[in-house]
Amino acid sequence: MAEFPLEPSLAKLLIMSVDLCCSDEVLTIVSMLSVQNVFYRPKSSGLPVVIYLEPLQERALDGISSCAAADRFILDVSQDKQELADQKKSKFHQPEGDHLTLLAVYNSWKHHHFSQAWCYENFVQIRTLKRAQVAVRSSNVNSICCRRL
């Protein structure tokens, strides 16, 4: 366990994962636990966003309220984005716990070829996932685990 740069409980978990044939998954979970929050939730400023539109653009938008001035419309995007971020996050929720939720996020990102656009669409922080990815790739866990077998 001393060979692992981890907390003792996580090192023991990683060692035991070899016997249970789930070391790749556990390594990913441990890497995801080593980084900060992976989810991004837009902050609400409490103020509506004012957008200035040309007369032709006005016809293209539905569901916004007009101001006193004919050339301005108010569109509160912060609330919509927060709700969308919550919906995207719930898509990854695993009833078995947060660790498997983190694994689901990483595996989905991997399935989408580590796409930055995927992170943006799902309100996931790309830098955080890249740090976890580096931890997974650069670890000596595979060589240590293989020696044990």
KOLFI-618883 format. One record per residue (C-alpha): x, y, z; residue in three letters. Coordinates in steps of 0.001 Angstrom, whole numbers, always signed. Layout:
REM residues N
[[X; Y; Z]; "Ala"];
...
//
This chain:
REM residues 149
[[+0; +0; +0]; "Met"];
[[+2952; +2297; +567]; "Ala"];
[[+3661; +2301; -3173]; "Glu"];
[[+405; +4131; -3879]; "Phe"];
[[+263; +7918; -3534]; "Pro"];
[[-3227; +7608; -2045]; "Leu"];
[[-5040; +7615; +1243]; "Glu"];
[[-4696; +4164; +2837]; "Pro"];
[[-8376; +3316; +2404]; "Ser"];
[[-8262; +4122; -1315]; "Leu"];
[[-5001; +2214; -1747]; "Ala"];
[[-6537; -838; -101]; "Lys"];
[[-9606; -500; -2307]; "Leu"];
[[-7402; -400; -5388]; "Leu"];
[[-5460; -3487; -4319]; "Ile"];
[[-8657; -5402; -3575]; "Met"];
[[-10100; -4372; -6943]; "Ser"];
[[-7549; -6597; -8699]; "Val"];
[[-8989; -9673; -7001]; "Asp"];
[[-12488; -8538; -7939]; "Leu"];
[[-11504; -7841; -11579]; "Cys"];
[[-12612; -4211; -11472]; "Cys"];
[[-9304; -2352; -11145]; "Ser"];
[[-9936; -161; -14224]; "Asp"];
[[-13226; +1059; -12801]; "Glu"];
[[-11816; +1604; -9317]; "Val"];
[[-8800; +3454; -10730]; "Leu"];
[[-11154; +5768; -12610]; "Thr"];
[[-13266; +6362; -9503]; "Ile"];
[[-10190; +7080; -7373]; "Val"];
[[-8931; +9506; -10032]; "Ser"];
[[-12302; +11255; -10143]; "Met"];
[[-12285; +11535; -6346]; "Leu"];
[[-8861; +13193; -6489]; "Ser"];
[[-10145; +16175; -8487]; "Val"];
[[-12584; +18920; -7598]; "Gln"];
[[-16257; +18969; -8553]; "Asn"];
[[-16817; +17790; -12125]; "Val"];
[[-20204; +19419; -12594]; "Phe"];
[[-20694; +23048; -13550]; "Tyr"];
[[-23867; +24889; -12581]; "Arg"];
[[-24312; +28384; -14033]; "Pro"];
[[-24794; +31053; -11412]; "Lys"];
[[-27917; +33139; -11390]; "Ser"];
[[-27116; +36822; -11286]; "Ser"];
[[-30634; +37658; -10200]; "Gly"];
[[-30789; +40155; -13049]; "Leu"];
[[-32446; +39485; -16390]; "Pro"];
[[-30337; +39566; -19514]; "Val"];
[[-31299; +42418; -21848]; "Val"];
[[-30807; +41695; -25524]; "Ile"];
[[-31053; +44355; -28231]; "Tyr"];
[[-32638; +43101; -31425]; "Leu"];
[[-33136; +44336; -34941]; "Glu"];
[[-36793; +44393; -36071]; "Pro"];
[[-36321; +41257; -38216]; "Leu"];
[[-34827; +39322; -35296]; "Gln"];
[[-37819; +40147; -33120]; "Glu"];
[[-40073; +37966; -35243]; "Arg"];
[[-37735; +35002; -34870]; "Ala"];
[[-38062; +34786; -31090]; "Leu"];
[[-41007; +33401; -29175]; "Asp"];
[[-41562; +33274; -25440]; "Gly"];
[[-39825; +36487; -24424]; "Ile"];
[[-41346; +39579; -22896]; "Ser"];
[[-40982; +43002; -24452]; "Ser"];
[[-39887; +46161; -22654]; "Cys"];
[[-41231; +49678; -22965]; "Ala"];
[[-38719; +50416; -25698]; "Ala"];
[[-39583; +48760; -28988]; "Ala"];
[[-36016; +47655; -29670]; "Asp"];
[[-35387; +45730; -26429]; "Arg"];
[[-36473; +42386; -25148]; "Phe"];
[[-35784; +40717; -21818]; "Ile"];
[[-34670; +37132; -21816]; "Leu"];
[[-33754; +35478; -18521]; "Asp"];
[[-31413; +32699; -19597]; "Val"];
[[-29827; +32074; -16201]; "Ser"];
[[-32831; +30210; -14788]; "Gln"];
[[-33196; +28090; -17919]; "Asp"];
[[-29505; +27188; -17925]; "Lys"];
[[-29579; +26222; -14259]; "Gln"];
[[-32544; +23947; -14847]; "Glu"];
[[-30863; +22441; -17898]; "Leu"];
[[-27655; +21863; -15917]; "Ala"];
[[-29659; +20098; -13206]; "Asp"];
[[-31361; +17911; -15819]; "Gln"];
[[-28042; +16990; -17424]; "Lys"];
[[-26529; +16134; -14043]; "Lys"];
[[-29469; +13932; -13118]; "Ser"];
[[-28883; +11955; -16313]; "Lys"];
[[-25689; +10559; -14758]; "Phe"];
[[-27182; +9805; -11346]; "His"];
[[-26616; +6236; -10191]; "Gln"];
[[-28822; +5002; -7337]; "Pro"];
[[-25897; +2952; -5980]; "Glu"];
[[-24031; +6118; -5005]; "Gly"];
[[-21877; +9096; -5936]; "Asp"];
[[-18826; +7011; -6791]; "His"];
[[-20685; +5231; -9564]; "Leu"];
[[-22111; +8558; -10711]; "Thr"];
[[-18548; +9821; -11167]; "Leu"];
[[-17682; +6642; -13056]; "Leu"];
[[-20725; +7151; -15308]; "Ala"];
[[-19615; +10709; -16116]; "Val"];
[[-16074; +9626; -16990]; "Tyr"];
[[-17219; +6643; -19052]; "Asn"];
[[-19706; +8752; -20988]; "Ser"];
[[-16998; +11335; -21733]; "Trp"];
[[-14687; +8516; -22823]; "Lys"];
[[-17456; +7058; -25010]; "His"];
[[-17725; +10465; -26708]; "His"];
[[-13971; +10434; -27448]; "His"];
[[-13085; +12863; -24643]; "Phe"];
[[-15002; +15617; -26438]; "Ser"];
[[-14884; +19187; -25205]; "Gln"];
[[-18256; +19835; -26858]; "Ala"];
[[-19743; +16949; -24873]; "Trp"];
[[-18518; +18582; -21648]; "Cys"];
[[-20079; +21890; -22633]; "Tyr"];
[[-23405; +20255; -23525]; "Glu"];
[[-23513; +18327; -20236]; "Asn"];
[[-22287; +21133; -17944]; "Phe"];
[[-19185; +19165; -16989]; "Val"];
[[-15853; +20890; -16373]; "Gln"];
[[-13368; +19818; -19045]; "Ile"];
[[-10289; +20752; -16985]; "Arg"];
[[-11422; +18611; -14100]; "Thr"];
[[-12012; +15596; -16324]; "Leu"];
[[-8648; +16087; -18022]; "Lys"];
[[-6938; +16058; -14615]; "Arg"];
[[-8669; +12786; -13786]; "Ala"];
[[-7718; +11412; -17201]; "Gln"];
[[-4066; +12273; -16604]; "Val"];
[[-4236; +10548; -13230]; "Ala"];
[[-5684; +7414; -14836]; "Val"];
[[-3139; +7322; -17661]; "Arg"];
[[-46; +8278; -15706]; "Ser"];
[[-551; +6039; -12702]; "Ser"];
[[+1747; +3129; -12034]; "Asn"];
[[-1210; +1152; -10788]; "Val"];
[[-1339; -1206; -13754]; "Asn"];
[[+2266; -2303; -13299]; "Ser"];
[[+1868; -2640; -9537]; "Ile"];
[[-1386; -4576; -9875]; "Cys"];
[[+57; -6863; -12535]; "Cys"];
[[+2994; -7779; -10306]; "Arg"];
[[+539; -8951; -7672]; "Arg"];
[[-1093; -11374; -10103]; "Leu"];
//
